Amino acid sequence: MKRAILHFYCADKVSDIPDYAGLVDAGGALKLPQIIAVSKQQSGARIDEALAAGLRHFGENKVQEAQKHWAERKAKHDDLVLHLIGPLQSNKVKDAVALFDVIHSVDREKIARVLKAEMDAQGRQLPCYIQVNIGEEEQKSGVLPHELDDFLAFCRNDLSLDIKGLMCIPPVDEPAGIYFSLLKKMADAHDDLALSMGMSSDYAEAALCGADFVRIGTALLGER
């Protein structure tokens, strides 16, 4: 694991983070986001190394792969938090609710309804994040920025989903900071929404824009 990322995670040294002074609040305290170690397509050995290093928040894109990685490991680590960060299909919701602790990809009305029904059936009310298609890209999932207010109201008021925040993946060929700032502005309009944004290539910029969670894969666990 890269030294800079471990410093970032452990918060004992931050000199490797670009412009890290921007993460210091008025009282001199560091405001570091929680790292989600993205373990998709990683070996069991690397996952175990990350666990041994103290990481406890992990992210997976696919339910079936997550079951292989975490069904047994979750039983051994009761402080582990597993995040679903990829698209969720209706036929995978039952398994997702049983395995994951946080859902970052609530992206349409149908999946919100199915999630709520399955959470009620299993007696688990998981914290959820709405995925915003921040760049309005045709190939990406997520609600469009102008749809957020109505979708958030639907999830909270009609379904009583526990919506904790917003998630985004910026366009790959444009400056990420523009989109991180836009998501921050959208979250601030609702006061209580956290931010899940930033990956291996742009996590420091996301942190400077106010991320609460950053999703780091190869920069932390190595190439897949």
C-alpha positions, -999 to 999 in steps of 0.1 A, spaced: 0 0 0 13 34 -9 28 54 20 9 86 12 -24 69 13 -17 53 46 -6 87 60 -39 100 47 -59 73 63 -40 74 96 -40 112 98 -5 111 114 12 128 84 -5 148 57 25 164 40 20 142 10 -15 155 3 -15 184 -22 -26 216 -5 -33 198 27 -36 231 46 -70 234 30 -82 206 51 -74 224 84 -104 241 100 -104 274 119 -95 255 151 -65 239 135 -81 204 133 -78 183 103 -110 174 84 -101 142 66 -127 121 48 -132 84 56 -114 62 31 -134 34 15 -109 8 2 -124 -4 -31 -117 -41 -31 -133 -51 -64 -112 -75 -84 -86 -77 -57 -71 -109 -43 -80 -122 -9 -44 -117 2 -45 -80 -5 -79 -76 12 -64 -94 43 -34 -71 42 -57 -41 42 -76 -55 72 -44 -61 90 -34 -25 84 -65 -13 101 -88 -5 73 -124 -12 81 -144 5 54 -145 -14 21 -164 -8 -12 -175 -33 -38 -192 -27 -72 -210 -60 -76 -230 -80 -52 -219 -114 -63 -182 -106 -61 -188 -90 -27 -203 -122 -14 -171 -141 -23 -149 -115 -7 -169 -107 24 -193 -134 35 -168 -150 58 -146 -120 66 -176 -100 79 -182 -127 104 -147 -123 117 -147 -85 119 -177 -70 136 -164 -35 131 -162 -38 93 -184 -15 72 -192 -27 37 -203 -1 11 -220 -9 -22 -206 17 -46 -217 2 -80 -251 1 -98 -277 -21 -82 -301 -43 -101 -335 -52 -87 -328 -89 -87 -297 -83 -65 -314 -61 -39 -322 -90 -15 -286 -101 -13 -273 -65 -12 -294 -56 18 -283 -88 36 -246 -82 30 -239 -44 28 -240 -18 55 -243 13 33 -257 18 -3 -241 46 -23 -260 41 -56 -297 48 -52 -302 62 -87 -338 57 -97 -373 54 -83 -377 17 -90 -346 7 -71 -355 30 -42 -389 12 -39 -374 -22 -41 -347 -13 -16 -372 0 9 -394 -31 6 -365 -54 11 -351 -35 40 -385 -37 57 -386 -74 50 -352 -80 65 -356 -55 93 -325 -36 82 -327 2 75 -294 9 57 -280 44 52 -282 53 16 -266 78 -8 -283 92 -39 -261 88 -70 -261 120 -90 -251 120 -127 -232 151 -121 -218 154 -156 -252 145 -172 -235 117 -192 -257 94 -211 -237 63 -203 -237 69 -165 -263 60 -139 -277 86 -115 -304 113 -111 -297 145 -131 -288 175 -110 -322 192 -117 -340 161 -106 -323 158 -72 -348 178 -51 -378 159 -62 -360 125 -60 -347 133 -25 -382 143 -13 -396 110 -28 -370 89 -11 -373 106 23 -410 115 25 -427 88 4 -404 58 13 -388 69 46 -354 59 32 -324 70 54 -307 92 28 -274 103 43 -259 120 13 -249 123 -24 -225 103 -45 -209 112 -79 -184 101 -105 -172 131 -125 -165 129 -163 -130 114 -168 -119 140 -193 -127 171 -174 -114 188 -142 -130 168 -113 -130 198 -90 -157 216 -110 -180 187 -104 -170 181 -68 -178 217 -60 -211 214 -78 -221 184 -57 -210 202 -25 -233 231 -35 -261 207 -40 -255 190 -6 -252 224 12 -287 233 -1 -301 205 20 -279 211 51 -276 175 63 -263 157 32 -228 141 33 -206 136 2 -192 104 -13 -168 116 -40 -132 111 -52 -113 81 -63 -76 71 -68 -69 98 -93 -86 127 -75 -91 119 -39 -71 148 -26 -91 173 -46 -123 157 -34 -111 161 2 -104 197 -4 -139 201 -18 -155 187 14 -158 149 7 -169 128 37 -160 96 19 -134 89 -8 -134 56 -27 -99 45 -33 -90 13 -51 -57 9 -70 -39 37 -53 -44 20 -20 -46 -18 -28 -26 -19 -60 -34 -27 -96 -61 -53 -102 
